[in-house]
Structures are given as C-alpha cells and as structure tokens.
Amino acid sequence: EGDRAVGPVDLDPHRVLAALRHAGRLEGAEHAAVALLGARLAGDGEEPGERVDVVIRGGHNIFPTRVEDLAIKHPAVARAAAFAVPDERLGEKLCLAVLPAGPDRPAADEVLRHLFDCGLSKYDMPEYFLAMDAFPLTASGKILKRELKALFEDQPAV
C-alpha cells in the first residue's frame, strides 16, 4: 500500500530559479548553488555552448548572476552583465557592464558601494566596470557576453 511509482518530475530549472528569486528566497551561497544546479539541469549557460556561468578568480568561485541581480537594484542601472576577463595571475577577473536607467551614466564607485551595501562580499566585487549605451544582444534579447568580452578588450574600463 505504501509503495508508489513516481515518475520523473518535469521542472524547468529556469522557472524554479525565477520563482525563488521573485519570492526573495535566494541569498549568498544558496543563490549560487541553485543557479549552478539550474544551469546544469538545463544543460546550458546563457548562450549556446557556453559553460556554466561561473568566474573563477584565483580559485574563488564568483557567480555573475548574483552580481547582476544586485546591480539592477540600483536606481541608475537598467540592465547589468557580469562576465569574466582573462587575468595572467588569477586566471579570471570580473567585469560588470551596466546600462543606465536614465540619461546619466552611473559612476563605478556609486554602483560598487551599492553592491557592498546589498551584502556582496568584497571577494565577489568586480575589478572592472563599464557603463555602456547598449549591449550586444541575440535575436531573442539575451546579452552576448562573448561580444562584451571583446568590447572590454577594445576600450578602457574603470
């Protein structure tokens, strides 16, 4: 009587992650674990063929989605993209690119202070900051982080 056959559960990890974010249930390591699990379950990153979105700086894992989620809470930031840039000594460093919410571009120190005030660890802070007018996008509106990396190499970052 107690035995029941249970079939596979069809959960879309992106919808589960979005629901948890909406409910405000993700903080720190929990956010990182769910984001990593979601990406692995889905079998993809943000772009086709991209690895799970983790920046590894000197052995420390940084989850760009957490940095992006906090950055867009700043009133002067409309959209954010955090991505890895190569570093000879540490392997990778983090760059945060933002689109302004109004006519003025947010200052780097303003956004970094906001990230700190929101509880982002100093170990997860971006080393580089770009305030841009537009992001390179796919036809469906996803940010092309590979192209952002190429843009980073072509222009000075703060």
C-alpha positions as CSV (number, residue, x, y, z in Angstrom):
1,E,0.0,0.0,0.0
2,G,2.9,2.4,0.8
3,D,4.7,1.7,-2.5
4,R,4.0,4.1,-5.3
5,A,5.8,4.5,-8.5
6,V,6.9,8.1,-9.0
7,G,7.9,9.2,-12.5
8,P,10.4,11.9,-13.3
9,V,9.5,15.4,-12.2
10,D,9.4,17.8,-15.1
11,L,10.7,21.0,-13.5
12,D,12.1,23.8,-15.6
13,P,15.1,24.9,-13.6
14,H,14.9,28.4,-15.1
15,R,11.3,28.8,-13.9
16,V,12.2,27.4,-10.4
17,L,15.1,29.8,-10.1
18,A,13.0,32.8,-11.3
19,A,10.2,31.9,-8.8
20,L,12.7,31.6,-5.9
21,R,14.3,35.0,-6.9
22,H,10.8,36.6,-7.1
23,A,10.0,35.3,-3.6
24,G,13.3,36.7,-2.3
25,R,14.3,33.3,-1.1
26,L,17.9,33.3,-2.5
27,E,20.8,34.7,-0.6
28,G,24.5,34.2,-0.9
29,A,25.6,30.6,-1.2
30,E,22.0,29.4,-1.7
31,H,21.6,31.6,-4.7
32,A,24.9,30.3,-6.2
33,A,24.0,26.6,-5.5
34,V,20.6,27.0,-7.1
35,A,21.9,28.9,-10.1
36,L,24.6,26.3,-10.7
37,L,22.2,23.4,-10.3
38,G,19.7,25.1,-12.6
39,A,22.3,25.6,-15.3
40,R,23.5,22.0,-15.0
41,L,19.9,20.7,-15.1
42,A,19.2,22.8,-18.2
43,G,22.4,21.7,-19.8
44,D,23.3,25.2,-20.9
45,G,24.6,28.5,-20.0
46,E,23.2,31.9,-21.1
47,E,24.5,31.4,-24.6
48,P,24.5,28.2,-26.7
49,G,27.7,26.2,-26.0
50,E,28.7,28.4,-23.0
51,R,30.0,26.8,-19.8
52,V,28.1,27.2,-16.6
53,D,28.4,30.9,-15.8
54,V,31.0,31.0,-13.0
55,V,34.0,33.2,-12.8
56,I,37.0,31.6,-11.1
57,R,39.3,34.2,-9.7
58,G,42.3,32.6,-8.0
59,G,40.3,29.6,-7.0
60,H,37.3,31.5,-5.7
61,N,34.0,31.0,-7.5
62,I,32.0,34.1,-8.3
63,F,28.5,33.8,-9.7
64,P,27.8,36.6,-12.1
65,T,24.1,36.3,-11.9
66,R,24.2,37.3,-8.2
67,V,26.3,40.4,-9.0
68,E,23.9,41.2,-11.9
69,D,20.8,40.8,-9.7
70,L,22.2,43.1,-7.1
71,A,23.4,45.7,-9.6
72,I,20.0,46.1,-11.3
73,K,18.5,47.0,-7.9
74,H,20.5,50.3,-8.1
75,P,18.1,53.1,-9.3
76,A,20.5,54.3,-12.0
77,V,21.0,50.8,-13.5
78,A,18.6,49.5,-16.1
79,R,20.4,46.3,-17.1
80,A,23.7,44.6,-16.0
81,A,26.0,41.9,-17.3
82,A,28.9,40.5,-15.3
83,F,31.5,38.5,-17.1
84,A,35.0,37.0,-16.9
85,V,38.0,38.7,-18.3
86,P,41.3,36.8,-18.5
87,D,44.0,37.6,-15.9
88,E,47.5,36.2,-16.1
89,R,48.0,35.8,-12.3
90,L,44.5,34.9,-11.1
91,G,43.1,33.2,-14.2
92,E,40.0,35.4,-14.4
93,K,38.7,38.7,-13.1
94,L,35.1,40.0,-13.0
95,C,33.9,42.9,-15.1
96,L,30.5,44.5,-14.6
97,A,28.9,46.3,-17.5
98,V,25.7,48.4,-17.0
99,L,23.2,50.2,-19.0
100,P,21.9,53.5,-17.4
101,A,18.3,53.8,-16.4
102,G,18.2,57.4,-17.3
103,P,20.2,60.0,-19.2
104,D,23.2,59.9,-16.8
105,R,25.6,57.0,-16.6
106,P,26.1,55.6,-13.1
107,A,29.5,56.1,-11.6
108,A,31.6,53.0,-10.8
109,D,32.1,53.9,-7.2
110,E,28.4,54.5,-6.8
111,V,27.5,51.0,-8.1
112,L,30.3,49.3,-6.1
113,R,29.1,51.0,-2.9
114,H,25.5,49.8,-3.7
115,L,26.8,46.2,-4.2
116,F,28.6,46.4,-0.9
117,D,25.6,47.8,0.9
118,C,23.5,45.0,-0.6
119,G,25.8,42.4,1.0
120,L,28.1,41.4,-1.8
121,S,31.3,40.1,-0.4
122,K,34.5,42.0,-1.2
123,Y,35.8,38.8,-2.7
124,D,33.0,38.9,-5.3
125,M,33.3,42.6,-6.3
126,P,34.1,43.3,-9.9
127,E,37.5,44.7,-10.7
128,Y,36.4,46.4,-13.9
129,F,33.3,48.5,-14.6
130,L,31.8,49.6,-18.0
131,A,28.9,52.0,-18.4
132,M,27.6,51.4,-21.9
133,D,24.8,52.8,-24.1
134,A,23.8,49.4,-25.4
135,F,24.6,45.7,-25.0
136,P,25.2,43.3,-27.9
137,L,22.1,41.1,-28.0
138,T,20.9,37.9,-29.6
139,A,17.7,38.0,-31.7
140,S,15.8,36.9,-28.7
141,G,17.2,39.7,-26.5
142,K,19.9,37.8,-24.5
143,I,23.1,39.5,-23.8
144,L,26.1,38.3,-25.8
145,K,28.8,38.1,-23.2
146,R,31.4,36.9,-25.7
147,E,31.0,40.2,-27.6
148,L,31.1,42.1,-24.3
149,K,34.4,40.5,-23.6
150,A,35.7,41.6,-27.0
151,L,34.4,45.1,-26.4
152,F,36.2,45.2,-23.0
153,E,39.5,44.4,-24.7
154,D,38.9,47.3,-27.1
155,Q,38.1,50.1,-24.6
156,P,39.4,51.2,-21.3
157,A,37.4,50.1,-18.3
158,V,37.4,51.8,-14.8
